[in-house]
Amino acid sequence: MVALAANVQSSPDRPRLREVGIIIGSLPPGEHNAITDVAGVRVGHTTVVEGDSIHTGVTAILPHGGNVFQERVPAGICVANGFGKLTGVTQIIELGELETPILLTGTLSVWKVADALVEWLLAQPGMEEVRSINPVVGETNDGFLNDIRKRSIRPDHVTNALFHATSGAVAEGAVGAGTGTVAFGWKGGIGTSSRKLPAAQGGYTVGVIVQSNFGGDLTINGVRVGRELKSQTSKSENQGTGILIAARTDAPPLGNSGDGSIMIVVATDAPLGSRNLERLASRTMIGLARTGSNMANGSGDYALAFSTAPECRRRRGESVLRTTELANDCLSLLFQAAAEATEEAIGNSLFQATTTRGFRGTAEALPLKRVLALLRQAGALSQDSPPQPKGK
């Protein structure tokens, strides 16, 4: 089965953080609390599921509605831990610009996705004489739930994700590139969030989308729920209840080893050059750390940031660039926005993900009722938090 995961509102059975009273940070979100709150940014998913053995997919992030190769956007990359297969890194570092959409997938499909992206771009109008393209494709390893050696991604999966990319609400959880991922021993996936700066500070928007597939000590809104859930599970097992809460821990990448990866993509409409976009990307690691990540040796932790501001575009053929860019002293709230949106996006990826039976075992969805009970006990929910979600 190939599912084209359209951009939809979240299921009431698996709410997002804010829908149950978990408020991360102090800056307000945008209309959809998604990376698509940055005007022009679109997201598309192709979800690939075949029986129990194949759980993978593609997620496409398009910076604007035009041809990104012809109208490039400034970009910057932060490599917190380089255990990964992100293509296109060196040219972005060298030139400070993005010339293709950003695609996310599973580790061993990176090169197949990159090849399909190049073919798609070469077929676009105005690309007839192009002889060099730098495709940007990121990944995390979905080899627990997905038979990764089959490399099941096909060119049509890539073109479907690109063609069906839309603005508005973004599907999260076990969709697209997050179909087979695992985070903190629970089902991970795609998550997104955004922040809006006050009008007095420019009114700019920062949006984040993540592909979560890493480990550590799960922390939500400052509460170390991971160790509490583990403690509760151990007590239940000792009492002979036979309750299985977490996914299998006898095979990587599950458990709390930290191995795995995360891809973080940041979009903003603030006029920033590549140097300050690299700085913006690095602030996402604050949000990642707040969720309990320990950035282990086997974890590839990458963030890529770009600006959609028209005054920063780099149009092909122009010999002199006349761009506008914010001063360094104006960046602090943007940094805060990136950290907050990253933390919330990771939480949304876990809250939206559903239990998945896959190639090497089952990754259980995060038990939301138990998590909310822990957060309520710690005073980490808003005073007027909504009713409990259905199910676990």
N, C-alpha and C positions, 0 to 999 in steps of 0.2 A: 504494500500500500504506500502510495506517495500522497501525502496530505499537504495541500497548499494552505499553510496556516495564515489566514487573513488576520488583519489587525482587529482585535475584538476586545470588548470589555472583559474583566476578570470574572471567573465563576464565583457565585456566592458561597460555594462549598470550599473554595480555596481563595480567600480574600487576600488583598494586598495589605501591607503593613498599616497604612493610614485608615483603611476601612475597619480596623479593629482597635484603633486608638493608639497605635505606635507612631509617635512623632519623632523623627530623627532631625536633630539640629533646630535652628531657629529661622532660617530663611524659608519663605513659602515656595511650594511647587508651582509649576506652570499648569495650564488647563488640563492636560492629560497626565501630568506627572511622568513624562516620558521624554526621551531624546528628541522625539518629533515635535516637542514644544518649541524647538529652535526652527524658525520658519525655513521651509524648503527641504528639511531633512526628511527622508523617507526610509522605512524599514520593511523588508520582506523576508519571509521564511519559506523554506521548503523542508517539510518533515518527512523523513524516510523511515518507514517501519515495515519490516518483513518478518512475520512470525515473532519468535522470541529472540532470534539471533541478530537481527539488524535493527539498531536504534541509533540513527545518526541524522544529519541534515546540513542545511546551509542557511545562514542568515546574512542578508545583504544590507549594508548601510550606505545610502546615497546622499552625499552632501548637499546637492541642489538638483533642480529639475532639468538642467542642461547637460551638455557633454563635459564631464569633469576633465577629460584629457585636453579639450580645447579651452576650458575655463577653469584653471586649477585653483585650489584653495591652499593657503598656508597651513602647515602642519608641523607637529613636533611629537617626538616619541620619548617615553620613559621606559627603560629596561631595568626593572627592580631585581629580577633574577632571569638570566637569559637561557634557561633550559626550555627552549621552544623552537618552533619552526616557522616563525613569522617571516613571510617573504616581503621584499620591498623595503626593508629597514634602512639599508645603507644609503639608498638614493634619497629617502626622505631626510635622513640626517644631513646629507651633503647639500641638497637643494632647498630643504625646508618647505617642501610642497607636496601635495597629494594630487595625483593625476588619474586615479581610478576610484571607483567605489571601493569600500572596505568589505571584504567577505570573511565570514567565520565558518569553520567546519571542524571535522575531526582530524587528528594528527596525520594519519597516513593518506588523507585525501587532499591535503594542501595543494599538491602539485597538479592534481587533476582539476581542482577548482580554479587554480591560477590559469591553467591552459584554457579552460572554458571561458573564463573572464576575458582573456586576451582575444579569443575568437569572437566573442560577443562585441567587444569594443571595435575590432577591426571591421566588423560589418556595419557599424554606425555611419550615417551620412557624414561626409567631410573627412573620413579617415582613410581614404583611398591611397594616399601617399605615405602613410605612417609606417615606419620601419623599426620603432622601438617603443615598448610599453613596459611600465614598471607596475605589475599587478600587486596589490596589497592584500594578502590573505593570512589571517591569524587562525589559531587552532588551540584546542585542548584535547586531551586524550580520553576518548569515550570507550576505551577497550574493555571495560568491565561489562557494560550493558550491550555493547555492540561488537560483533565479530569484525574487528577493525582491519584484519588482514585481507578481508574480501574487498576492501576499498570500493564500497558500493555506490559512491556518488558518481552520477553521470552528468554530461553536459546539460541535459534538459533540466536537471535539478537546479543547476546554477542559473540558467536563463529564467526559469520559473520564479526564483527568488527575486531576481532583478526586475522582471516584468511586473510582478505583483506587489512590489514595494509601494507603500502608501504612507501618507501622513496620518495624524490622529492617534488613537489608542493603539498600543503595541501588545501583541500576544506574548505572554511570558510563560516561564516554566519549561516543561518538557516539549519544546517546539524548536524547529530549525536546528541551529548548531548546538542547542541545549538538550536535544532529544535524549542523548545517552550519557549526560554528565552527572557527576556525583560531587557533592560538597559537604564537608564535615561529616562524612559517613551517611548522609541523607541524600535524597534525590535533589540534584542541583538543576541548573538550566539557565535560561535567558531571563534577565531582570533589567528593569529600566527605572529611571527617576529623573527629575529635573528641579532646578531652583531658579527663581526669578529675583533679580536684584531690585531694590527700591528705585523709583523714578529719579530720585535725587542723585543716585549713583549710576545713572545711565539706563536703568530698566532692562539691562541685558539678561539673557537666559543662558543657562548652562544645562545641557542634557547629557545623561550618561546611559550607556547600555553595556551590560556585562554578560559574559559566558562563564558561569561559575563552575569550577571543577577542581577544588583544592581542599586542603584540610587545615586542622588547627583546633583551637578551643572555641567553639561557636559562642559568640557573644552578640546579643541583640539589645540595642539601646542601653549598653553598659552592663547588662546582666549576663553572667556566664551560664547560659542555659545549657550548653553542651555537657558540662561536667555534672550538672544537676540531673539531666535526663539520663546520663550514664549511671549515676548513682541510683536513681529510681529503678532503672532496668535491672541492675545487679541485685537490688533488694527483692524485686519481683521474682527473679530467677531463683534466688536463695529460698524463697517461700514456695517454690515449686509451681508457680502459675504457668510457666512455659510461655510467657509473653515475649514475642520478638518485636522489639521496637526499632532498632537500627538495622541498616542493611548489613549484609554479610561482611565480617571483618577478617576472614581468613585469606583474603586475596586483595592485592592492591587494585585501585587506589583508595579503597575504603578505609575506615578507621581514622585516627587522628595523626597520622604520620606527617601530614602536610604535603605529601607528594600529590601531584596533580598540577593544574594550571588555572590561570584566569586571564581572559582578554577583556580589557576595558577600553571602550571607545567614548571619547568626549567630544561633544559639539557645542559651539557657542556662536552667538551672533555678535559678540564683542569684537571690535577690530583689533586683532592681535597678530603680531608677526610670529615667525617660527620659533624664535628664542623664547618668547613668553608663552607660547603654546606648549613648548617643552616643559616649562615651569608649571603650567597649569596641569599637564598630564602627571607630573610627579606628585601633585597634591592628592591625586586619587589614592595613592598608597596610604595616606592617612586614613581614609575611609575603609580601605582594605584591612588595615591593621586593627581598626576598631571592631571588626567582625570576628577577630580572633585568629587571623592567618599568621603563621610563623614563617612563611616564605621559605620552605624547606629546600634542600638541594635539588630535589626532583620536581620543583614547582616552577613553571614558566610564568612569570608575572609581568605583563606588558600593559602599558597604557598608551593610546594614540589619541591626540587631540587635534582638532581642526577648527578653523573659523570660517563661517559662511558669509561674513560681512562683505557686501559687494565692493566696498572701497579697498578691500584687501585682495581681491581676485587677481590672478596672474594669467592674463589672456595670451594664448599662444600667438607668437609673431610680434608681440610688442617688444621693442628694443629698450624702452625705458619704463620702469614701473614707478607710478606715482600713487603711493598708498598712504593711508592714514592708520595710525596705531595708538592705542592707549599708552599713557605714560606708566612707568613702573609703579608709581605711588597710587595708582588707581586699581591695582590688581588684587588687593587683599580679600575683598568680598567675593571675587571670582574664585580665588583659591578655596575659600570656605565653601562656596557652592559646589565645587568639584568634589570636595571631601564628603560633604553631606549627601550629595546625590549618589555617590559611589556606595556609601554604606547602605543607603536605602535600597538601591538597585539590587545589591547582593541579597538583602533580606527578602525583597520581592521575588527573586529567583527561587528561593527556598520555599516561600509561602505559596507560590503559584504552582510549584512542581507537584506532580502526582506520582504515586507508587508505580514503579516500572519493573516488570519482570524481564530480564534480559539474558544475554549470552552466557554469563558466568554466575548469575544469581539475581537477587531482587534488591533494588534500592528502594527503601521505604520513604514515603513522604514524611516530612517533618510533622510530628504530632502537634497540631496547632493548639488544641485545647490545653494540653499540658504546658506548652510554651507560654500561653497567655496566663495560665494560673501562676507560673513562676514570675512573669513580668508584673502581674497585678500584686503579688506578694511583695515584690521589690519596689513597688510604687513607680514602675516604668511605663504605665499606661496613662493616657489622658484622663481627666476627671470624668468626662462624658463619653467614655469608650463604648462602642456599639456592642450588641449582643454577641455571644460566642458563636463561632462558625459551626456549621454542621460537621458531622463525622468526627474523626479523631482529633 
